[in-house]
Amino acid sequence: MALRVPKAELPTALSENMIKQLGAVAEPVEVVWHSPKVATSNLEFSAKLAEWDAADPGLKSFAHMAVAAQVGCSWCLDVGYFQAQNQNLDLAKASQVPRWRESEVFTALERDVLEYSEAMTNTPPTVTDGLYASLLDQLGPAAMVELTAYIAFVNMATRNNNANGISSQGFSDACEIPLATRPETSVASSA
């Protein structure tokens, strides 16, 4: 996939900060910077999301990667896996998120979160009362509300990147374990 809009020039301080954090300037920010107000709002809200602490960070990381795999945002999947490494998550497990239905490495709670992430991502959403109630019982109201809002934001980001033609920058190449590919046919893609 090729960028559908050229990259904009970022302020030097912003570019330097991203290089410190990621080792490179994030292409989604370069593309969206054509509208600095949109880009700034997105960066500010992303920073606020990082402060949320009711839901387990590992579960949110897996949710992010599940949405990215389903939507087809290779950039989000790539950076999400790279960030999982930086969060000291189990990379053998994180590498299997794109094919979580076939993998046996996930706990029952993690599988429910991955299923919920895909159900929220389906168009129209396919979240059932039973799945929601199960997660609410396991996580509690605060974490459930946070997880839901987080998945909704990730849906916006992945779809924005996909529509703008943004693809992987190779962040996950630094991870020792290769990232699994999504199966060609899955329950989520046929829903």
N, C-alpha and C positions, 0 to 999 in steps of 0.2 A: 504494500500500500504506500502511496506517495502522499506527502502533505498536500492538502487541498488549498491551503493559504500559506504564503511564505512566512518564515520566522520574522518577528519584529526584533528590533534591537532593544535589549534590556538595559536598565541602569546598571552601571558597573558594580555598585554595592550589592545589588540583588544577584547578579551573576556570580560574584565572588562568594556570596553566602551559600548559594546552591552547590557550587563546586566543593566548598568545605563539607557540606552535608552529604552530597551524593557522589562527588568525584566528577560531576559533569553538570552542565546547565540542562534543566528539564525541558524537553521540547514542548510539552503542553503549555508551559508558562510562556515560552517564546512565541508560540502561535497565538495564545489568547491575549498577549500583551498589546495586540493591535487595539484593544479596548482596555487601557490600564485600569479603569474602574471595575470592569468584570474580573480581570486578573487579580487585582488587589483584594476584592471581595472574596474570591475563591481561595486565595492564599490565607486570608484572615480566618475564614471559616474552617479551612483545613487545620490551621493552628489551634483553633478552639476545639475541634474534634479530638486532637491529640491530648488535650487536657482532660477529656472525659475519662472517668475511672470507675464507673459502676460495673461495666462488663469487662470480662477478662480480655487483655490485649491479644492473646493468642487466638481466641475465638473470633475477635474482630479481624485479625489478620487473615484467618482462614476464610471468613465471610467475604472480605475484599477480593481475595483471589478467586473464590467461587463465582462471584459476580463477573469479574473480569474474564474468566474463562468462558462463561456462558454468553456474555455480550460479544466476545471476540476482541477485547481490548488487550492486545499483546503488550502495550506499554505498561498498563496497570498490572498485568500478571507478572511481567518482568520486574518492575520496581517493587511490587508486593512481595515477591519471593526474596529479592535482595534485602528488603527491610525485615523479613522474617529472620534472615541470617543475623542481621544487626540487633534484633530483639532476643537473640539466643534461643529461638524456637527450635523444635526438633525438625531439622531440615529434611530428614528422610520422610517425615510425615508431611511437611509443607510441600514437598515436591510432588506429592500424590494428590493434592487438591483438585487439579483438573480432571482426575479420574477417580474421584472419591467413592463413587458408587461401586466400582470394581475392586477398590483397595480394602484391605482388612486392617489397616493401621489406626483407624480413627475410633475414638470412644463413642458410646451412644450419644452423649451430649454433643460432641463435635459433629456427628452425622446429622443430628437434628438441626444444628446451626447451618450446616452446608445445605441441607434440604430447604430450610427456611429462606436462606439467601437466594437460592434458585427460584423458589416459589414467589418471592417478592419481585424478582427480576422478570419472570414470565409476563407476557403481554397477552391478555390481561393477567394480573397477579392471580396465583393459585393457592394462596395461603389458606389453610383450613383452620377451623376452630380447634380441632384436635391438636394439630401441630403447634399452634399458638399457645394453647393451654398447657401443653407439655413443656414447652420452653419457659413459659411464665412460671410454672411450678418449679422448674429446675434453677432458674436464674433469679427470680424475684422481679417485682415491678420496675424498679429503677434500672436494672441491667437490661430488662426486656425493652423498655422504652428507648434506652441508649442504643442497643443493638439495632433496633428497627430504624431509628433515625440515621445511624451510621450506614446501614445497608442502602437506605434511600439516597444518601449523599453519594455513596460509591456508584450507584446506578447513574446518577447525573454525571459524575466525572467520567465513567467509562464510556457512556454514550456520547459525551462531548468529544472525547479523544477519538473515538471511532469515527464519528461524523467528520471531524477535521482531518482525518487521514493520518493520525499519529500512530506510529508503531514502535515496537521494542527498540530501546537504545542499547541493549546488551548488558544491563546492570546485573542480571542473574548469572552472567558468565563468570563472575567472581565466586559463585557458590560451588562447592566441591561436588555436590550431588546434582545431576541434571534434572531439570524440571520436566515432569511427565507431560505428554500431550493429551489433549482432550479426545475422548473416543469420538469417532465419526457420528455415531448415533447414540443417543442417550435418552433416558426418560424425560429429562428437562427439555431437550431440544424437540421432542415430539409432543410436548404438552401444549 
